[in-house]
Amino acid sequence: MQHLVDAFLDYLAIERGLAANTRLAYAADLVCFTASLRRRGITQINTVQRQHISDYLMEQRKRGLSARSVARHLAALRMFCRFLYREKLLANDITQLVDTPKLWRTLPHTLDYGEVDRLLAAPAVHTKLGLRDKAMFEFMYATGLRVSEAAALKLSDINQEAGFLRTVGKGSKERIVPVGKQAIEWLQRYITEARPHFGKTPPTRGEIFLSTHGTPLSRKTIWHLIKKYARVAGITKNITPHTLRHSFATHLLENGGDLRVIQEMLGHADISTTQIYTHVDQRRLKDTHYRYHPRSGRR
């Protein structure tokens, strides 16, 4: 069955142009799935039944995987089976019969305005590291960049005068994103006052956000920094770099932003991905009604 997985991964790279990180995630999911089938004595893809997939997904839930991770496993299986069916390597696409349980559609974690302010105020900007982190967080919240996009961002990608940046997201798709004045000002201060001092010699790398050794910050380092400053800010929510992206989209929508425009700024290929934020906004509206309407049941 491994040769079928290999053919699928080649298809993702060559024809779909998916990013390396996405292909690695799909590959890991399919390795896990095929191992599960082998344990059940199943070695031929055409003998896989709907119940086998459902049982596999339930195994992942019992292992403690989040709902979002299990949904990603199902997405990988669906794409894999559709590919095999189109290539006439699979008699039937059984994933068409597998429903995604509604409970797997979890709402993204976001910060409220006060929590964003506290997080952005947490870095000590009188230090070069604090100034870097302040500029980076301001930038991520102002643009909704993915952590991988923020880590890869180069000086040449930003038009500071016009307030725009160019980034390449999932599927090697390029998009243009506006940048607010505050984020630009903090970026300029970091570039002028702190960035030249990262590394033993003035940095020659094009990436904006650097380590003390003059190398680009990794996604893992940015993840740890977010966790660190969340604790400093007294934020008890379990937040990640993606929380800033979710907050960016949610706050735009709350303040009247157009869903299609938000989709473009986030780099979502499908509007249905962006629509998750309408559910977050509806939750906020219900909470407001409950708190303030005289007949909501609260009073």
C-alpha positions as CSV (number, residue, x, y, z in Angstrom):
1,M,0.0,0.0,0.0
2,Q,3.0,2.3,0.5
3,H,3.5,2.7,-3.3
4,L,0.0,4.2,-3.5
5,V,0.8,6.7,-0.7
6,D,4.0,7.6,-2.5
7,A,2.1,8.2,-5.7
8,F,-0.4,10.4,-3.8
9,L,2.4,12.5,-2.2
10,D,4.0,13.0,-5.6
11,Y,0.6,14.2,-6.9
12,L,0.3,16.7,-4.0
13,A,3.8,18.1,-4.8
14,I,3.7,18.2,-8.6
15,E,0.1,18.8,-9.6
16,R,-1.4,20.4,-6.5
17,G,1.7,22.3,-5.4
18,L,1.0,21.9,-1.7
19,A,3.6,23.2,0.7
20,A,6.1,20.8,2.2
21,N,4.7,21.1,5.7
22,T,1.2,20.1,4.4
23,R,2.6,17.1,2.5
24,L,4.6,16.0,5.6
25,A,1.4,16.2,7.7
26,Y,-0.6,14.2,5.2
27,A,2.2,11.6,4.9
28,A,2.3,11.1,8.7
29,D,-1.5,10.7,8.8
30,L,-1.5,8.1,6.0
31,V,1.4,6.2,7.6
32,C,-0.7,6.0,10.8
33,F,-3.8,4.9,8.8
34,T,-2.0,2.2,6.9
35,A,-0.4,0.9,10.1
36,S,-3.9,0.7,11.6
37,L,-5.1,-1.3,8.6
38,R,-2.2,-3.8,8.8
39,R,-3.0,-4.4,12.5
40,R,-6.5,-5.4,11.3
41,G,-5.0,-7.7,8.6
42,I,-6.0,-5.4,5.7
43,T,-3.3,-5.2,3.0
44,Q,-5.4,-4.2,-0.1
45,I,-6.9,-0.7,-0.4
46,N,-9.9,-2.1,-2.2
47,T,-10.9,-4.1,0.8
48,V,-11.2,-1.1,3.1
49,Q,-14.7,-0.4,4.2
50,R,-16.4,2.7,5.6
51,Q,-16.4,1.1,9.1
52,H,-12.6,0.7,9.0
53,I,-12.2,4.5,8.5
54,S,-14.7,5.3,11.2
55,D,-13.0,2.9,13.6
56,Y,-9.6,4.5,12.8
57,L,-10.9,8.0,13.5
58,M,-12.3,6.9,16.8
59,E,-8.9,5.3,17.6
60,Q,-7.3,8.7,17.1
61,R,-9.8,10.4,19.4
62,K,-9.2,7.8,22.1
63,R,-5.5,8.5,21.8
64,G,-6.2,12.0,22.9
65,L,-5.9,13.8,19.5
66,S,-7.8,17.1,19.3
67,A,-11.0,17.3,17.2
68,R,-9.1,19.5,14.8
69,S,-6.3,16.9,14.4
70,V,-8.8,14.1,13.8
71,A,-10.6,16.2,11.2
72,R,-7.3,16.7,9.5
73,H,-6.8,12.9,9.4
74,L,-10.1,12.6,7.7
75,A,-9.3,15.3,5.2
76,A,-6.1,13.5,4.3
77,L,-8.0,10.2,3.8
78,R,-10.6,11.9,1.7
79,M,-8.0,13.5,-0.6
80,F,-6.1,10.2,-0.8
81,C,-9.1,8.1,-1.7
82,R,-10.3,10.7,-4.3
83,F,-6.9,10.6,-5.9
84,L,-6.9,6.8,-6.1
85,Y,-10.5,6.7,-7.5
86,R,-9.6,9.3,-10.2
87,E,-6.6,7.2,-11.1
88,K,-8.7,4.1,-11.3
89,L,-6.7,2.5,-8.5
90,L,-9.7,2.3,-6.2
91,A,-13.0,0.8,-7.2
92,N,-15.1,3.1,-5.0
93,D,-14.5,6.3,-3.0
94,I,-15.8,5.1,0.4
95,T,-14.9,8.4,2.1
96,Q,-18.0,9.9,0.4
97,L,-20.0,7.9,3.0
98,V,-18.1,9.1,6.0
99,D,-19.7,12.1,7.6
100,T,-17.7,14.7,9.6
101,P,-19.3,14.8,13.0
102,K,-20.4,18.4,13.9
103,L,-18.6,18.1,17.2
104,W,-15.3,18.1,15.3
105,R,-15.9,21.6,14.0
106,T,-14.4,23.4,17.0
107,L,-14.4,27.1,17.2
108,P,-11.0,28.7,17.2
109,H,-9.5,30.2,20.4
110,T,-9.3,34.0,20.3
111,L,-8.2,36.8,22.5
112,D,-10.5,39.7,23.4
113,Y,-9.3,43.2,22.9
114,G,-8.0,43.6,26.5
115,E,-6.0,40.3,26.2
116,V,-4.4,41.4,23.0
117,D,-3.4,44.7,24.5
118,R,-1.8,42.9,27.5
119,L,0.0,40.4,25.3
120,L,1.4,43.2,23.0
121,A,2.5,45.2,26.1
122,A,4.3,42.2,27.7
123,P,7.7,42.5,25.9
124,A,10.2,44.8,27.5
125,V,10.9,47.1,24.6
126,H,14.0,48.7,26.3
127,T,15.8,45.4,25.4
128,K,16.7,44.3,21.9
129,L,14.9,40.9,22.4
130,G,11.8,42.6,23.8
131,L,11.8,45.1,20.9
132,R,12.0,42.3,18.4
133,D,9.2,40.3,20.1
134,K,7.0,43.4,20.4
135,A,7.5,44.2,16.7
136,M,6.8,40.6,15.7
137,F,3.6,40.3,17.8
138,E,2.3,43.6,16.5
139,F,3.0,42.5,13.0
140,M,1.3,39.1,13.4
141,Y,-1.8,40.6,14.9
142,A,-1.9,43.4,12.3
143,T,-1.7,41.0,9.3
144,G,-3.0,37.6,10.4
145,L,0.1,35.9,9.1
146,R,0.6,32.2,9.8
147,V,3.6,31.6,12.0
148,S,5.5,30.0,9.1
149,E,4.8,33.1,7.0
150,A,6.0,35.4,9.8
151,A,9.2,33.4,10.2
152,A,9.9,33.5,6.5
153,L,9.1,37.2,6.0
154,K,11.9,39.2,4.4
155,L,12.7,42.8,4.4
156,S,12.2,42.9,0.7
157,D,8.6,41.6,1.2
158,I,7.4,44.8,2.9
159,N,6.6,48.2,1.4
160,Q,6.8,50.3,4.5
161,E,5.7,53.5,2.9
162,A,2.6,52.0,1.3
163,G,1.8,49.8,4.3
164,F,1.6,46.5,2.4
165,L,3.5,43.2,2.5
166,R,3.8,40.3,0.1
167,T,3.8,36.7,1.5
168,V,3.6,33.2,0.0
169,G,1.3,30.9,1.9
170,K,-0.1,27.4,1.5
171,G,0.1,25.9,-1.9
172,S,2.8,28.5,-2.8
173,K,0.0,31.1,-3.3
174,E,1.2,34.7,-3.1
175,R,-1.0,37.3,-1.6
176,I,-0.8,41.0,-0.7
177,V,-1.8,42.0,2.9
178,P,-2.2,45.5,4.3
179,V,-0.2,46.5,7.4
180,G,-1.4,49.0,10.0
181,K,0.6,52.1,11.0
182,Q,1.4,50.9,14.5
183,A,2.9,47.6,13.3
184,I,5.0,49.5,10.7
185,E,6.3,51.9,13.3
186,W,7.3,49.1,15.7
187,L,8.9,47.3,12.8
188,Q,10.9,50.3,11.8
189,R,12.1,50.8,15.4
190,Y,13.1,47.1,15.7
191,I,15.0,47.2,12.3
192,T,16.8,50.4,13.3
193,E,17.6,49.8,17.0
194,A,17.8,46.1,17.5
195,R,18.1,44.0,14.4
196,P,21.6,45.2,13.5
197,H,22.9,43.7,16.8
198,F,21.7,40.2,16.3
199,G,24.7,38.0,15.6
200,K,28.4,38.7,15.8
201,T,28.4,40.8,12.7
202,P,25.6,42.9,11.1
203,P,23.0,40.3,9.8
204,T,23.2,39.6,6.1
205,R,20.1,37.4,6.1
206,G,17.0,38.8,4.5
207,E,14.5,37.4,7.1
208,I,13.2,40.1,9.4
209,F,12.9,38.3,12.7
210,L,16.2,36.9,13.8
211,S,17.7,35.1,16.8
212,T,20.6,36.4,18.8
213,H,22.8,34.3,16.5
214,G,21.6,36.2,13.5
215,T,19.6,33.2,12.1
216,P,15.8,33.3,11.3
217,L,13.5,32.5,14.2
218,S,11.9,29.0,13.9
219,R,8.2,28.4,14.2
220,K,8.9,26.4,17.4
221,T,10.8,29.4,18.9
222,I,7.9,31.8,18.1
223,W,5.5,29.3,19.7
224,H,7.5,29.3,22.9
225,L,7.7,33.1,22.9
226,I,3.9,33.4,22.6
227,K,3.5,31.0,25.6
228,K,6.1,32.9,27.6
229,Y,4.5,36.3,27.1
230,A,1.0,35.0,27.6
231,R,2.1,34.0,31.1
232,V,3.7,37.4,31.7
233,A,0.5,39.0,30.6
234,G,-1.6,36.9,32.9
235,I,-3.5,35.2,30.1
236,T,-4.8,31.8,31.2
237,K,-6.1,30.7,27.8
238,N,-4.1,28.0,26.0
239,I,-2.9,30.3,23.2
240,T,-0.5,29.6,20.2
241,P,0.8,31.8,17.4
242,H,-2.4,30.9,15.5
243,T,-4.4,32.5,18.2
244,L,-3.2,35.9,17.0
245,R,-4.3,35.0,13.4
246,H,-7.7,33.9,14.7
247,S,-8.0,37.1,16.8
248,F,-7.1,39.2,13.7
249,A,-9.9,37.7,11.7
250,T,-12.5,37.7,14.5
251,H,-11.8,41.4,15.4
252,L,-12.1,42.4,11.7
253,L,-15.4,40.7,11.4
254,E,-16.7,42.1,14.7
255,N,-15.9,45.6,13.4
256,G,-17.7,45.2,10.1
257,G,-15.1,43.6,7.9
258,D,-16.2,41.9,4.7
259,L,-15.9,38.1,4.8
260,R,-14.5,37.9,1.3
261,V,-11.9,40.5,2.0
262,I,-10.9,38.7,5.2
263,Q,-10.6,35.5,3.2
264,E,-8.2,37.2,0.8
265,M,-6.1,38.6,3.7
266,L,-5.9,35.2,5.4
267,G,-5.1,33.4,2.1
268,H,-7.9,30.9,2.4
269,A,-8.6,29.1,-0.8
270,D,-12.2,28.3,0.2
271,I,-14.7,30.8,1.8
272,S,-16.0,28.0,3.9
273,T,-12.7,28.0,5.9
274,T,-13.2,31.7,6.7
275,Q,-16.8,31.2,7.6
276,I,-15.8,29.6,10.9
277,Y,-15.3,33.2,12.2
278,T,-19.0,34.0,11.6
279,H,-19.7,31.3,14.2
280,V,-17.3,33.0,16.6
281,D,-19.1,36.4,16.0
282,Q,-22.5,34.7,16.5
283,R,-21.3,33.4,19.8
284,R,-20.3,36.9,20.8
285,L,-23.7,38.3,19.8
286,K,-25.5,35.6,21.9
287,D,-23.3,36.4,24.8
288,T,-24.1,40.1,24.5
289,H,-27.8,39.4,24.3
290,Y,-27.6,37.2,27.4
291,R,-25.7,39.8,29.4
292,Y,-27.8,42.9,28.5
293,H,-31.3,42.0,27.3
294,P,-33.8,42.4,30.1
295,R,-35.6,39.2,29.1
296,S,-32.6,37.0,28.4
297,G,-33.0,35.1,31.6
298,R,-29.9,36.7,33.3
299,R,-31.9,39.2,35.4
